[in-house]
Amino acid sequence: MPYHVFNNRSRRTGMLVLSRHNEESIMIGDDIEVKIVGIRGRNVRLGIEAPRQVSVHRREIYDRVGRNPQTSGIGNTAVSST
């Protein structure tokens, strides 16, 4: 069963926190897999497999370009190399 926390206004307010080891993964829906591909000190490397139509960006890039990559000059790629 998915984990959701709702407040009185029926909006999500919680965060699911998971522990994973190297080479373990989590699934988001049926189409998105997030895998731990390396751990070095305090740095964790993630591999993300998602359908091509799903944009994946680091948060700071997402905040910079906004929610619509087509109008921001960034192509709609499945995985950002930035």
Steps between C-alpha positions, in 0.01 A plus 500: 500500500645845412603725785317833514443746782206733459412808699147636549507653151576161338845605378812288536719622782723204580813343363579133479857437617666174398836342571668325206835334450726511196333337194155507664219700346152641549213518253284806441183375340557231238737693274764680709785321678750681722808289571794562733800453269772616736572633847824685572520672838207740523427485125242266354478436124154430365398339175154589376312303235189679378293518183643737240207740541584552871746784562755435775713788633697581812288728722718807448470462122125442524461816709710699255316394184152484645240233447488521119829389341367569148482876566823518701741378235556157654393204293257245635745219577446209732818563699685827537877480487531819703 
